Structures are given as C-alpha cells and as structure tokens.
Amino acid sequence: MMRQDETIDLAELRKLSDTLFRRLEQGGVRQILVKNPYYWMIFPDAAFNSDQQPELLMGHVFDDMSDLRSEAGAPDEEFVSFWHAFHHLSGLVLFLANADLQGGLFAASAEGDVR
C-alpha cells in the first residue's frame, strides 16, 4: 500500500495504460458499441475531498471524445488545462471499464460487426 507522500511515476503509468490498450487491440477490439452515452460523474476536486458529499453530474462519452480531441490537438498556446483533458479521459476509461463489466468488449469483437 502506498503512503500519502509517495509518487506515481508518469512513465510507468503510461506504460501500464499502453499495455491495457494493446491487450484490447490484440483481443480484436477496435471499436466499442455505445448503447447509452450518459453516465454519472463527479469533478476531480470533489472526488478527493472526503469532507464533503460530492455532487453528481451527468457526463456523455461523445462529449468526452470531442473535448479530448480538441484538447489533445490544440496548439500549446491554446491548450486549456490538464485537469480538463484528464477529466474527459477518465470518463472514457470509466466507459471502457463498464463495457467490460457488461461483456461488451470481447463479445463485440467476436461478433465481427463492432469492435
């Protein structure tokens, strides 16, 4: 278990993430069918404030994709913020986790239609 004063190595986090995405692709997953794009979310600062109950907000995976594309493709001088980009990325990662829980990742690749 990590202590509060330890760090997370960014290179390791990237490597771990790349490994997970590579495993999906090796399993034949190229696209995931979105049956319901809406999900509950909370803002990052609320997620890490254990003194207060967070307010639930509605997220949308296609809004996340659109905002993430805009942020990642923006020139350095127009880049909004890391928190905003990672917040949208976290919604998409949550969508992937839910798709796997619902059997929608590898089942979709086996069907051959949507991967």
FIGUMI-969079 format. One record per residue (C-alpha): residue in one letter; residue number from 1; z, y, x. Coordinates in Angstrom, 2 decimals. Example, Ala and Ser with C-alpha at 12.3 -4.5 7.8 and 13.67 -1.06 7.14 Angstrom:
% FIGUMI-969079
<base residuo="A" num="1" pz="7.80" py="-4.50" px="12.30"/>
<base residuo="S" num="2" pz="7.14" py="-1.06" px="13.67"/>
END
This chain:
% FIGUMI-969079
<base residuo="M" num="1" pz="0.00" py="0.00" px="0.00"/>
<base residuo="M" num="2" pz="-0.88" py="3.49" px="1.23"/>
<base residuo="R" num="3" pz="1.72" py="6.09" px="1.88"/>
<base residuo="Q" num="4" pz="1.17" py="9.57" px="0.48"/>
<base residuo="D" num="5" pz="0.42" py="11.05" px="3.87"/>
<base residuo="E" num="6" pz="-2.33" py="8.60" px="4.82"/>
<base residuo="T" num="7" pz="-6.01" py="9.43" px="4.66"/>
<base residuo="I" num="8" pz="-9.16" py="7.85" px="3.31"/>
<base residuo="D" num="9" pz="-11.97" py="7.62" px="5.83"/>
<base residuo="L" num="10" pz="-15.13" py="9.07" px="4.30"/>
<base residuo="A" num="11" pz="-17.44" py="6.82" px="6.35"/>
<base residuo="E" num="12" pz="-15.56" py="3.75" px="5.13"/>
<base residuo="L" num="13" pz="-15.71" py="4.94" px="1.51"/>
<base residuo="R" num="14" pz="-19.48" py="5.46" px="1.82"/>
<base residuo="K" num="15" pz="-19.91" py="2.02" px="3.40"/>
<base residuo="L" num="16" pz="-17.90" py="0.35" px="0.64"/>
<base residuo="S" num="17" pz="-19.89" py="2.19" px="-2.05"/>
<base residuo="D" num="18" pz="-23.20" py="1.31" px="-0.39"/>
<base residuo="T" num="19" pz="-22.12" py="-2.35" px="-0.28"/>
<base residuo="L" num="20" pz="-21.39" py="-2.39" px="-4.01"/>
<base residuo="F" num="21" pz="-24.71" py="-0.77" px="-4.91"/>
<base residuo="R" num="22" pz="-26.57" py="-3.12" px="-2.55"/>
<base residuo="R" num="23" pz="-24.93" py="-6.12" px="-4.24"/>
<base residuo="L" num="24" pz="-26.08" py="-4.86" px="-7.64"/>
<base residuo="E" num="25" pz="-29.63" py="-4.46" px="-6.38"/>
<base residuo="Q" num="26" pz="-29.57" py="-7.89" px="-4.71"/>
<base residuo="G" num="27" pz="-28.49" py="-9.30" px="-8.07"/>
<base residuo="G" num="28" pz="-31.63" py="-7.84" px="-9.63"/>
<base residuo="V" num="29" pz="-30.02" py="-4.84" px="-11.29"/>
<base residuo="R" num="30" pz="-32.37" py="-1.85" px="-11.18"/>
<base residuo="Q" num="31" pz="-31.51" py="-0.11" px="-14.45"/>
<base residuo="I" num="32" pz="-28.70" py="-0.40" px="-16.99"/>
<base residuo="L" num="33" pz="-29.29" py="-0.01" px="-20.69"/>
<base residuo="V" num="34" pz="-27.21" py="2.83" px="-22.14"/>
<base residuo="K" num="35" pz="-26.20" py="1.85" px="-25.65"/>
<base residuo="N" num="36" pz="-23.64" py="4.62" px="-26.00"/>
<base residuo="P" num="37" pz="-23.80" py="7.56" px="-23.57"/>
<base residuo="Y" num="38" pz="-20.49" py="9.09" px="-24.69"/>
<base residuo="Y" num="39" pz="-17.16" py="8.39" px="-23.03"/>
<base residuo="W" num="40" pz="-13.67" py="9.87" px="-22.77"/>
<base residuo="M" num="41" pz="-12.87" py="11.79" px="-19.63"/>
<base residuo="I" num="42" pz="-10.20" py="14.00" px="-18.14"/>
<base residuo="F" num="43" pz="-10.56" py="16.62" px="-15.46"/>
<base residuo="P" num="44" pz="-9.63" py="15.60" px="-11.90"/>
<base residuo="D" num="45" pz="-6.70" py="18.00" px="-11.62"/>
<base residuo="A" num="46" pz="-5.25" py="16.60" px="-14.85"/>
<base residuo="A" num="47" pz="-5.67" py="13.02" px="-13.60"/>
<base residuo="F" num="48" pz="-3.43" py="13.74" px="-10.63"/>
<base residuo="N" num="49" pz="-0.81" py="15.79" px="-12.47"/>
<base residuo="S" num="50" pz="1.80" py="13.27" px="-13.59"/>
<base residuo="D" num="51" pz="3.97" py="16.04" px="-15.04"/>
<base residuo="Q" num="52" pz="1.69" py="16.65" px="-18.00"/>
<base residuo="Q" num="53" pz="-0.27" py="14.57" px="-20.52"/>
<base residuo="P" num="54" pz="-4.00" py="15.14" px="-19.84"/>
<base residuo="E" num="55" pz="-6.36" py="16.48" px="-22.48"/>
<base residuo="L" num="56" pz="-9.16" py="14.08" px="-23.38"/>
<base residuo="L" num="57" pz="-12.68" py="15.47" px="-23.35"/>
<base residuo="M" num="58" pz="-15.98" py="13.86" px="-24.28"/>
<base residuo="G" num="59" pz="-18.35" py="13.03" px="-21.42"/>
<base residuo="H" num="60" pz="-22.01" py="11.99" px="-21.58"/>
<base residuo="V" num="61" pz="-23.69" py="9.80" px="-18.95"/>
<base residuo="F" num="62" pz="-27.07" py="11.52" px="-19.21"/>
<base residuo="D" num="63" pz="-25.43" py="14.93" px="-18.78"/>
<base residuo="D" num="64" pz="-23.71" py="13.47" px="-15.73"/>
<base residuo="M" num="65" pz="-27.04" py="12.27" px="-14.30"/>
<base residuo="S" num="66" pz="-28.68" py="15.63" px="-14.96"/>
<base residuo="D" num="67" pz="-25.86" py="17.64" px="-13.39"/>
<base residuo="L" num="68" pz="-25.58" py="15.27" px="-10.43"/>
<base residuo="R" num="69" pz="-29.35" py="15.54" px="-9.78"/>
<base residuo="S" num="70" pz="-29.08" py="19.34" px="-9.90"/>
<base residuo="E" num="71" pz="-26.08" py="19.47" px="-7.60"/>
<base residuo="A" num="72" pz="-27.42" py="16.94" px="-5.07"/>
<base residuo="G" num="73" pz="-30.83" py="18.62" px="-4.99"/>
<base residuo="A" num="74" pz="-29.56" py="22.18" px="-4.74"/>
<base residuo="P" num="75" pz="-30.08" py="24.10" px="-1.51"/>
<base residuo="D" num="76" pz="-26.84" py="24.63" px="0.41"/>
<base residuo="E" num="77" pz="-26.54" py="28.25" px="-0.70"/>
<base residuo="E" num="78" pz="-26.80" py="27.21" px="-4.39"/>
<base residuo="F" num="79" pz="-24.51" py="24.18" px="-4.23"/>
<base residuo="V" num="80" pz="-21.77" py="24.68" px="-6.85"/>
<base residuo="S" num="81" pz="-18.87" py="22.52" px="-5.70"/>
<base residuo="F" num="82" pz="-17.92" py="19.07" px="-4.52"/>
<base residuo="W" num="83" pz="-15.35" py="18.60" px="-7.29"/>
<base residuo="H" num="84" pz="-18.00" py="19.21" px="-9.94"/>
<base residuo="A" num="85" pz="-20.54" py="16.83" px="-8.39"/>
<base residuo="F" num="86" pz="-17.96" py="14.10" px="-7.78"/>
<base residuo="H" num="87" pz="-16.60" py="14.51" px="-11.31"/>
<base residuo="H" num="88" pz="-20.06" py="13.71" px="-12.68"/>
<base residuo="L" num="89" pz="-20.45" py="10.86" px="-10.21"/>
<base residuo="S" num="90" pz="-17.11" py="9.44" px="-11.35"/>
<base residuo="G" num="91" pz="-18.35" py="9.39" px="-14.95"/>
<base residuo="L" num="92" pz="-21.38" py="7.38" px="-13.85"/>
<base residuo="V" num="93" pz="-19.25" py="4.98" px="-11.81"/>
<base residuo="L" num="94" pz="-16.99" py="4.56" px="-14.85"/>
<base residuo="F" num="95" pz="-20.13" py="3.76" px="-16.89"/>
<base residuo="L" num="96" pz="-21.11" py="1.08" px="-14.33"/>
<base residuo="A" num="97" pz="-17.62" py="-0.43" px="-14.45"/>
<base residuo="N" num="98" pz="-17.74" py="-0.55" px="-18.25"/>
<base residuo="A" num="99" pz="-21.25" py="-2.04" px="-18.25"/>
<base residuo="D" num="100" pz="-19.98" py="-4.84" px="-16.03"/>
<base residuo="L" num="101" pz="-16.92" py="-5.41" px="-18.24"/>
<base residuo="Q" num="102" pz="-19.22" py="-5.63" px="-21.26"/>
<base residuo="G" num="103" pz="-21.54" py="-8.08" px="-19.48"/>
<base residuo="G" num="104" pz="-24.33" py="-5.52" px="-19.33"/>
<base residuo="L" num="105" pz="-25.14" py="-5.56" px="-15.62"/>
<base residuo="F" num="106" pz="-26.29" py="-9.03" px="-14.70"/>
<base residuo="A" num="107" pz="-27.13" py="-10.04" px="-18.27"/>
<base residuo="A" num="108" pz="-29.68" py="-7.22" px="-18.37"/>
<base residuo="S" num="109" pz="-31.26" py="-8.30" px="-15.08"/>
<base residuo="A" num="110" pz="-31.57" py="-11.90" px="-16.32"/>
<base residuo="E" num="111" pz="-33.49" py="-10.75" px="-19.40"/>
<base residuo="G" num="112" pz="-36.12" py="-9.10" px="-17.24"/>
<base residuo="D" num="113" pz="-36.50" py="-6.06" px="-19.51"/>
<base residuo="V" num="114" pz="-33.92" py="-3.54" px="-18.43"/>
<base residuo="R" num="115" pz="-32.23" py="-3.85" px="-15.06"/>
END
